[in-house]
Amino acid sequence: MSSSPDIEYWLQRCSICFDAQLDFCLDYCRDQYCRDCFKRYVKEVVNNSWGLSITKIKCPVCQDVLSQSEWSKYVDSETVELYNTYNRPYRAFTRFCPECEHEVRGAKMEPISYKADREKYFDEVHDLLNDFFQKTNYAALNTSEFLNKFRADYRNFLSGGSITVADMYKYTLEKMIDCLGLWYVWSNEGSKKNVPKSSKVKKRKLEGETDSLISAAAKISSKLVSLEFRPELWKELQFMHIANFPQVNCQKCYQEVCLRCGEGSHHKAMTCFEYMEDQVRNSHTYSESVENLKWKLENSKSCPNCCILINRDDGCNKVDCLHCGHRFCWICRDTWSEKCGFYQCRGAKNGPTSEIESPTTKAGSISEMPEIGVPNVIAIQAKLATPQRGSA
């Protein structure tokens, strides 16, 4: 038996194309590649790595994570630069202004790296909170008690205790929202009684009174996000901020923009979908912008984790949010689980449903029977869903 020449041949081949002779072996796992194949592989991964999560370059054979110092030796500088652009650890979520198409960013929330700077930043947040609660006259809150807890929790965080920035952010945000709600009700009751509840004049008056407080709460929220320096947790807090304070202004034309859906700011009175429905309803002439809104209404849902509007018109029920990475069911919007099917969701409120037409359903007009050798999934599911009578 003379198999040694064949073995020797394959030992010298690239592990991707199995044709070209190897040019190098990776330092850690020793898998081998020709330079052209490895370069194309890395470039493809980098081109598809856009998002708010950091993409790791892995060995295509064993899936070990490769350090950037290693894989960057075998690709061009443009690929490395593109990877660094797409995979910044603290990448801000952006939208494009519907008026001038300029890229719009939210509030400045870059993390504070040095402990001394975080101490100073914390003192600023503390003072802003004190000023906020004093202005709202929130009787149900003991301001000094709340601020003492906030300070104690932050000291615990700095010393490596169990309290996290996310913990402080959540209860602080909850208090501010409660406070704004109570202040709004109090202001409503204090209005002139002869003004109808639906009056636009009254509505504008109340919004004007709360504008400064909403801006103050948004500023406190963004500063709290900056106190988190771990990339993944920072990203989560960034989306919590956007979910509660989606309004920003374009830095170029100063147009208000909603970071959730990308449309004009409107959240003081209605949701994203209510706003888009209102725009379509009140439009009596054909326009491209109205048609775009109709398409978004038919093909969009908000991610249940980050609240960002996701557009899609094809595919199965399983969705991975490009922005936060949350995996959920398009039909019931719950976290993806066993009750959710790729083309039929058993967790929907109205029972088993399929808003997305499955390949089997599409093929029904051609043939009611599945292909030979392929199980009739529809029939099996129907049988399982039908209560079976058991013998007594």
C-alpha positions as semicolon CSV with decimal commas, in nm:
position;residue;x (nm);y (nm);z (nm)
1;M;0,000;0,000;0,000
2;S;0,147;0,331;-0,103
3;S;-0,087;0,594;0,042
4;S;0,190;0,813;0,180
5;P;0,221;1,026;-0,138
6;D;-0,155;1,104;-0,120
7;I;-0,134;1,195;0,248
8;E;0,165;1,415;0,180
9;Y;-0,029;1,590;-0,097
10;W;-0,324;1,679;0,128
11;L;-0,096;1,785;0,410
12;Q;0,034;2,057;0,180
13;R;-0,310;2,182;0,063
14;C;-0,519;2,482;0,172
15;S;-0,796;2,385;0,418
16;I;-1,051;2,596;0,227
17;C;-1,005;2,516;-0,142
18;F;-0,805;2,189;-0,102
19;D;-0,634;2,279;-0,429
20;A;-0,370;2,547;-0,379
21;Q;-0,060;2,477;-0,174
22;L;-0,064;2,623;0,175
23;D;0,106;2,957;0,233
24;F;0,091;2,967;0,613
25;C;-0,040;2,799;0,929
26;L;-0,226;2,988;1,200
27;D;-0,019;3,031;1,516
28;Y;-0,262;2,886;1,769
29;C;-0,458;2,606;1,597
30;R;-0,211;2,534;1,314
31;D;-0,484;2,513;1,049
32;Q;-0,340;2,592;0,708
33;Y;-0,452;2,812;0,421
34;C;-0,344;2,972;0,100
35;R;-0,332;3,349;0,126
36;D;-0,600;3,413;-0,140
37;C;-0,864;3,190;0,025
38;F;-0,801;3,323;0,374
39;K;-0,807;3,682;0,252
40;R;-1,144;3,627;0,077
41;Y;-1,283;3,457;0,389
42;V;-1,186;3,741;0,625
43;K;-1,310;4,004;0,381
44;E;-1,650;3,832;0,358
45;V;-1,682;3,816;0,738
46;V;-1,584;4,182;0,774
47;N;-1,828;4,297;0,504
48;N;-2,111;4,122;0,691
49;S;-2,006;4,236;1,039
50;W;-2,189;4,570;1,036
51;G;-2,401;4,609;1,346
52;L;-2,377;4,718;1,708
53;S;-2,221;4,391;1,827
54;I;-1,851;4,318;1,785
55;T;-1,778;4,039;1,535
56;K;-1,491;3,804;1,613
57;I;-1,286;3,663;1,326
58;K;-1,269;3,285;1,372
59;C;-1,069;3,007;1,212
60;P;-1,296;2,868;0,936
61;V;-1,202;2,509;1,028
62;C;-1,198;2,483;1,408
63;Q;-1,384;2,809;1,489
64;D;-1,120;2,927;1,735
65;V;-1,125;3,306;1,777
66;L;-0,827;3,468;1,607
67;S;-0,657;3,775;1,745
68;Q;-0,659;4,079;1,521
69;S;-0,281;4,089;1,531
70;E;-0,279;3,746;1,364
71;W;-0,548;3,761;1,095
72;S;-0,455;4,117;0,996
73;K;-0,114;3,992;0,875
74;Y;-0,278;3,817;0,580
75;V;-0,524;4,082;0,456
76;D;-0,494;4,430;0,308
77;S;-0,504;4,747;0,515
78;E;-0,847;4,847;0,373
79;T;-1,005;4,532;0,522
80;V;-0,849;4,602;0,862
81;E;-0,968;4,963;0,851
82;L;-1,321;4,852;0,758
83;Y;-1,324;4,600;1,043
84;N;-1,222;4,870;1,292
85;T;-1,495;5,099;1,158
86;Y;-1,767;4,833;1,181
87;N;-1,659;4,694;1,517
88;R;-1,596;4,987;1,745
89;P;-1,674;4,873;2,102
90;Y;-1,889;5,178;2,182
91;R;-2,071;5,235;1,857
92;A;-2,361;5,479;1,879
93;F;-2,693;5,396;1,714
94;T;-2,771;5,639;1,432
95;R;-3,050;5,727;1,190
96;F;-3,056;5,937;0,874
97;C;-3,249;6,262;0,889
98;P;-3,567;6,238;0,675
99;E;-3,521;6,605;0,578
100;C;-3,154;6,638;0,475
101;E;-3,035;6,272;0,495
102;H;-2,756;6,366;0,734
103;E;-2,652;6,092;0,979
104;V;-2,813;6,169;1,315
105;R;-2,671;6,050;1,645
106;G;-2,834;6,045;1,984
107;A;-2,707;6,215;2,297
108;K;-2,336;6,194;2,370
109;M;-2,294;5,879;2,579
110;E;-1,929;5,776;2,535
111;P;-1,809;5,590;2,847
112;I;-1,593;5,763;3,103
113;S;-1,272;5,560;3,127
114;Y;-1,084;5,698;3,427
115;K;-1,207;5,656;3,782
116;A;-1,135;6,018;3,875
117;D;-1,341;6,138;3,579
118;R;-1,625;5,902;3,673
119;E;-1,626;6,046;4,025
120;K;-1,662;6,397;3,883
121;Y;-1,930;6,279;3,640
122;F;-2,121;6,111;3,921
123;D;-2,127;6,437;4,119
124;E;-2,277;6,610;3,813
125;V;-2,549;6,343;3,784
126;H;-2,618;6,374;4,157
127;D;-2,665;6,752;4,128
128;L;-2,884;6,717;3,817
129;L;-3,108;6,465;3,994
130;N;-3,143;6,694;4,293
131;D;-3,236;6,987;4,068
132;F;-3,481;6,771;3,868
133;F;-3,674;6,648;4,172
134;Q;-3,682;6,995;4,327
135;K;-3,840;7,140;4,011
136;T;-4,109;6,872;3,987
137;N;-4,223;6,894;4,352
138;Y;-4,266;6,517;4,361
139;A;-4,434;6,481;4,701
140;A;-4,431;6,099;4,694
141;L;-4,050;6,095;4,684
142;N;-3,817;6,170;4,971
143;T;-3,548;6,340;4,765
144;S;-3,270;6,329;5,024
145;E;-3,338;5,961;5,095
146;F;-3,331;5,877;4,723
147;L;-3,007;6,071;4,663
148;N;-2,841;5,905;4,964
149;K;-2,932;5,564;4,821
150;F;-2,801;5,668;4,481
151;R;-2,470;5,782;4,630
152;A;-2,434;5,466;4,842
153;D;-2,505;5,244;4,541
154;Y;-2,248;5,424;4,331
155;R;-1,984;5,386;4,604
156;N;-2,071;5,017;4,608
157;F;-2,023;5,000;4,231
158;L;-1,684;5,175;4,242
159;S;-1,560;4,937;4,512
160;G;-1,654;4,631;4,306
161;G;-1,973;4,546;4,494
162;S;-2,290;4,382;4,366
163;I;-2,458;4,703;4,246
164;T;-2,428;4,774;3,872
165;V;-2,480;5,088;3,667
166;A;-2,780;4,913;3,509
167;D;-2,938;4,874;3,856
168;M;-2,897;5,245;3,927
169;Y;-3,015;5,340;3,581
170;K;-3,336;5,137;3,604
171;Y;-3,459;5,262;3,940
172;T;-3,354;5,621;3,866
173;L;-3,533;5,617;3,532
174;E;-3,842;5,466;3,694
175;K;-3,854;5,747;3,951
176;M;-3,805;6,016;3,686
177;I;-4,083;5,876;3,467
178;D;-4,317;5,848;3,766
179;C;-4,223;6,200;3,858
180;L;-4,298;6,334;3,509
181;G;-4,630;6,150;3,506
182;L;-4,739;6,292;3,841
183;W;-4,627;6,639;3,743
184;Y;-4,822;6,616;3,418
185;V;-5,140;6,508;3,602
186;W;-5,096;6,786;3,856
187;S;-5,050;7,039;3,576
188;N;-5,357;6,903;3,398
189;E;-5,570;6,943;3,711
190;G;-5,436;7,292;3,759
191;S;-5,549;7,404;3,413
192;K;-5,856;7,614;3,352
193;K;-6,162;7,392;3,384
194;N;-6,349;7,562;3,100
195;V;-6,088;7,439;2,851
196;P;-6,203;7,111;2,685
197;K;-5,983;6,809;2,749
198;S;-5,910;6,765;2,378
199;S;-5,820;7,130;2,325
200;K;-5,503;7,176;2,119
201;V;-5,428;7,498;2,308
202;K;-5,424;7,317;2,639
203;K;-5,218;7,034;2,493
204;R;-4,953;7,274;2,367
205;K;-4,944;7,451;2,703
206;L;-4,882;7,129;2,892
207;E;-4,620;7,011;2,646
208;G;-4,441;7,341;2,676
209;E;-4,430;7,307;3,054
210;T;-4,290;6,953;3,042
211;D;-4,039;7,007;2,760
212;S;-3,765;7,135;2,991
213;L;-3,819;6,850;3,238
214;I;-3,812;6,586;2,965
215;S;-3,486;6,736;2,837
216;A;-3,344;6,731;3,190
217;A;-3,446;6,366;3,237
218;A;-3,290;6,274;2,900
219;K;-2,966;6,447;2,999
220;I;-2,951;6,255;3,328
221;S;-3,025;5,930;3,144
222;S;-2,743;5,981;2,892
223;K;-2,494;6,068;3,165
224;L;-2,584;5,752;3,356
225;V;-2,517;5,547;3,041
226;S;-2,170;5,704;3,022
227;L;-2,085;5,567;3,367
228;E;-2,091;5,212;3,223
229;F;-1,758;5,119;3,066
230;R;-1,820;4,752;2,970
231;P;-1,906;4,749;2,597
232;E;-2,198;4,501;2,594
233;L;-2,363;4,652;2,903
234;W;-2,307;5,001;2,764
235;K;-2,486;4,896;2,444
236;E;-2,785;4,764;2,644
237;L;-2,812;5,090;2,840
238;Q;-2,786;5,291;2,519
239;F;-3,097;5,116;2,388
240;M;-3,278;5,165;2,719
241;H;-3,208;5,536;2,682
242;I;-3,336;5,541;2,321
243;A;-3,649;5,348;2,422
244;N;-3,741;5,620;2,672
245;F;-3,597;5,930;2,504
246;P;-3,607;5,871;2,126
247;Q;-3,627;6,237;2,023
248;V;-3,311;6,399;1,886
249;N;-3,234;6,691;1,657
250;C;-3,040;6,665;1,333
251;Q;-2,703;6,834;1,385
252;K;-2,722;6,980;1,032
253;C;-3,078;7,105;0,970
254;Y;-3,211;7,080;1,331
255;Q;-3,510;6,871;1,219
256;E;-3,652;6,657;1,501
257;V;-3,600;6,285;1,441
258;C;-3,728;5,976;1,621
259;L;-3,448;5,724;1,670
260;R;-3,699;5,440;1,704
261;C;-3,855;5,464;1,359
262;G;-3,657;5,735;1,178
263;E;-3,960;5,959;1,120
264;G;-4,027;6,307;1,256
265;S;-4,045;6,337;1,636
266;H;-4,396;6,265;1,763
267;H;-4,382;6,065;2,085
268;K;-4,540;6,319;2,315
269;A;-4,885;6,233;2,182
270;M;-4,865;5,905;1,989
271;T;-4,657;5,596;1,918
272;C;-4,452;5,538;1,603
273;F;-4,730;5,336;1,442
274;E;-5,001;5,584;1,544
275;Y;-4,796;5,865;1,392
276;M;-4,742;5,681;1,062
277;E;-5,111;5,582;1,043
278;D;-5,207;5,945;1,106
279;Q;-4,976;6,065;0,828
280;V;-5,124;5,815;0,581
281;R;-5,482;5,890;0,688
282;N;-5,443;6,267;0,642
283;S;-5,268;6,244;0,305
284;H;-5,507;6,292;0,012
285;T;-5,252;6,289;-0,270
286;Y;-5,007;6,027;-0,390
287;S;-4,647;6,074;-0,280
288;E;-4,344;5,853;-0,244
289;S;-4,312;5,932;0,127
290;V;-4,670;5,820;0,195
291;E;-4,615;5,497;0,001
292;N;-4,302;5,436;0,210
293;L;-4,507;5,484;0,527
294;K;-4,767;5,235;0,403
295;W;-4,493;4,981;0,336
296;K;-4,344;5,034;0,682
297;L;-4,684;4,988;0,846
298;E;-4,733;4,658;0,665
299;N;-4,379;4,524;0,706
300;S;-4,242;4,666;1,031
301;K;-4,242;4,574;1,398
302;S;-4,038;4,705;1,688
303;C;-3,778;4,482;1,849
304;P;-3,915;4,383;2,193
305;N;-3,570;4,436;2,345
306;C;-3,437;4,764;2,201
307;C;-3,766;4,910;2,063
308;I;-3,602;4,995;1,730
309;L;-3,832;4,949;1,431
310;I;-3,732;4,653;1,211
311;N;-3,841;4,637;0,846
312;R;-3,885;4,302;0,669
313;D;-4,112;4,154;0,403
314;D;-3,979;3,802;0,359
315;G;-3,838;3,510;0,553
316;C;-3,944;3,291;0,841
317;N;-4,069;3,393;1,186
318;K;-3,726;3,378;1,351
319;V;-3,567;3,723;1,371
320;D;-3,224;3,830;1,498
321;C;-3,225;4,204;1,564
322;L;-2,935;4,356;1,373
323;H;-2,895;4,629;1,633
324;C;-2,905;4,457;1,973
325;G;-2,881;4,090;1,870
326;H;-3,207;3,991;2,044
327;R;-3,364;3,676;1,892
328;F;-3,744;3,677;1,884
329;C;-4,052;3,551;1,701
330;W;-4,193;3,789;1,438
331;I;-4,551;3,677;1,508
332;C;-4,583;3,685;1,889
333;R;-4,272;3,905;1,953
334;D;-4,167;3,684;2,244
335;T;-3,812;3,560;2,287
336;W;-3,755;3,274;2,041
337;S;-3,844;2,942;2,206
338;E;-3,986;2,597;2,138
339;K;-4,343;2,730;2,112
340;C;-4,241;2,943;1,815
341;G;-4,216;2,778;1,474
342;F;-4,027;2,901;1,170
343;Y;-4,353;2,931;0,973
344;Q;-4,621;2,875;1,238
345;C;-4,629;3,024;1,588
346;R;-4,820;2,839;1,860
347;G;-4,765;3,122;2,106
348;A;-4,975;3,382;1,924
349;K;-5,271;3,520;2,121
350;N;-5,525;3,389;1,870
351;G;-5,383;3,037;1,868
352;P;-5,167;2,880;1,596
353;T;-5,115;3,130;1,320
354;S;-4,892;3,191;1,026
355;E;-4,866;3,547;0,903
356;I;-4,579;3,434;0,683
357;E;-4,673;3,199;0,402
358;S;-4,471;2,881;0,432
359;P;-4,310;2,699;0,138
360;T;-4,555;2,411;0,191
361;T;-4,852;2,650;0,168
362;K;-4,708;2,817;-0,141
363;A;-4,673;2,477;-0,308
364;G;-5,037;2,393;-0,232
365;S;-5,164;2,535;-0,560
366;I;-4,927;2,304;-0,750
367;S;-4,986;1,992;-0,548
368;E;-5,172;1,927;-0,225
369;M;-4,940;1,637;-0,146
370;P;-4,577;1,683;-0,040
371;E;-4,292;1,541;-0,242
372;I;-4,228;1,167;-0,208
373;G;-4,000;1,103;0,086
374;V;-4,085;1,434;0,255
375;P;-4,314;1,416;0,562
376;N;-4,644;1,603;0,544
377;V;-4,569;1,850;0,823
378;I;-4,908;2,025;0,794
379;A;-5,096;1,698;0,840
380;I;-4,878;1,595;1,133
381;Q;-4,925;1,930;1,310
382;A;-5,303;1,916;1,253
383;K;-5,316;1,568;1,400
384;L;-5,117;1,670;1,705
385;A;-5,339;1,975;1,757
386;T;-5,657;1,761;1,752
387;P;-5,750;1,620;2,097
388;Q;-5,721;1,241;2,091
389;R;-5,983;1,030;2,263
390;G;-5,825;0,782;2,495
391;S;-5,981;0,462;2,619
392;A;-6,128;0,472;2,966
